Amino acid sequence: MDDTKILLSEKDLPQAWYNINADMPVPPTPLLHPGTMEPVTPDFLAVLFPMNLIMQAVSPERWIEIPEPVRDIYKLWRPTPMFRARRLEKALDTPAHIYYKYEGVSPVGSHKPNTAVAQAYFCKEEGIQALTTETGAGQWGSALSMACNFFDIDLEVYMVKVSYFQKPYRRIIMENFGAQVYASPSDRTNYGRSVLAQDPDSPGSLGIAISEGVEAAATSNGAKKYSLGSVLPFVLTHQTVIGLEALEQMEMAGEYPDIVIGCAGGGSNFAGFTYPFLWKKFTEGKNIRVIAAEPASCPSITRGKYAFDYGDTAAMAPIAMMHTLGHTFVPPGIHAGGLRYHGMASSVSALVEHGDIEGRAVPQVATFEAAVQFSRAEGIIPAPESAHAIRVAIDEALRCKESGERKVIAFNLSGHGHFDMMAYEQYLHGKLQDYEYPQAQIEEAMTHLPQVAMA
Ligand SMILES: *Cc1c(COP(=O)(O)O)cnc(C)c1O
């Protein structure tokens, strides 16, 4: 097949999401209550999440049907295109074949609406009228704002204060869709007020904003639920629509990847793209290398500890077994804001431990170098997060050039970088820097891991 774009039609949109619980080669680890450190009950989680999403997270079923109203909204931009990166292959002079799945064609420019629309739908199904959430630079907040607008749900967004003022465009997108956006730390929650009392000029952090969103829902007497855009099992499941389409597209291209790659913040676009390929490995023995690309400055998979840790900074969220840099670790202010989470989705971590997934840390400057090289060959300016996957794909393609191997490499391009142009400006003018791996800081954060008695 000679096509550059490999396109599916709307009738090829998957009917069901893939749930890796059905095929995990290792038993699941429990989620623990942040206070008692005993396994959480559905009742505890039900304060924050609708029951149908909680049941999805623990479901052993391999396929979870995508409801018709969700598929109808997916059709606004799905199926997304898969590209054969012929011009990049030529620029690299590699015998490798490079493919990328492009999620930047969604209305808000990333993969995040795949779960935002699903979560808004399942909340509406249970009669929930209002949601709270947090957002860093605004990618998740803009996706959920659009989704809540479609299902007529009120949305309250706690946006990290420094981004609220420095990156106003995504805030305005959220407001356009009708969301209420507050700079975090705010004076609307006890936690926000406590942070402001200590430091009135606090720039905020994702951990603080998560704690505010959680508190706003938990203290609403059931009026509001909380929504999270990554890390949780049902989020990863919703994102598998990406990889299921990619499987069909690779078949149309007449090739099967030797290597699949995604960038990993909390793990959702990575898992969404790669888990369907792992399904083929686990059930049909189709061997494949699966690589998770992460920033060298926030290297949870490659340098973190596999341990129980809290999901948020204030230690109010459940404790999960995962690769973690410590919930009190504040990563450097790199431009790939979506990759600055201290932990990793539990199933991704378990599969790393089991040997099915490799982590690869890449430094910031080399990542932007790959992003610019990619954009000059393919025309798309990638999100800085996605550029981590591009760096790894280019490195693998260059390895093929040395060895003469004609490998097939496929990666997920999780979003475009149109709201990240200040980061590109810094790179293009030589002002971007690499951050050393902050060994001492991470060791300090490790001393705050919860002391969990169970193995
Ligand atoms: C949020 C985001 C990420 C990181 O989140 P994951 O849950 O790890 O996928 C990556 N890329 C883009 C474009 C994002 O918006």
The ligand as a Tripos MOL2 file, in Angstrom:
@<TRIPOS>MOLECULE
LIG
   15    15     1     0     0
SMALL
NO_CHARGES

@<TRIPOS>ATOM
      1 C1         -2.1480   15.0910   28.9150 C.3       1 LIG1
      2 C2         -1.3210   14.7530   27.7520 C.ar      1 LIG1
      3 C3         -0.3490   13.7300   27.8060 C.ar      1 LIG1
      4 C4         -0.0080   12.9640   29.0550 C.3       1 LIG1
      5 O1         -1.0470   12.2210   29.6250 O.3       1 LIG1
      6 P1         -1.1610   10.6450   29.5410 P.3       1 LIG1
      7 O2         -2.2700   10.3010   30.4700 O.co2     1 LIG1
      8 O3          0.1420   10.0460   29.9780 O.co2     1 LIG1
      9 O4         -1.4900   10.3160   28.1400 O.co2     1 LIG1
     10 C5          0.3580   13.4280   26.6510 C.ar      1 LIG1
     11 N1          0.1460   14.1120   25.5070 N.ar      1 LIG1
     12 C6         -0.7590   15.0930   25.4190 C.ar      1 LIG1
     13 C7         -0.9360   15.8140   24.1230 C.3       1 LIG1
     14 C8         -1.5350   15.4450   26.5350 C.ar      1 LIG1
     15 O5         -2.4520   16.4140   26.4350 O.3       1 LIG1
@<TRIPOS>BOND
     1     1     2 1
     2     2     3 ar
     3     2    14 ar
     4     3     4 1
     5     3    10 ar
     6     4     5 1
     7     5     6 1
     8     6     7 2
     9     6     8 1
    10     6     9 1
    11    10    11 ar
    12    11    12 ar
    13    12    13 1
    14    12    14 ar
    15    14    15 1
@<TRIPOS>SUBSTRUCTURE
     1 LIG1         1 GROUP 0 **** ****
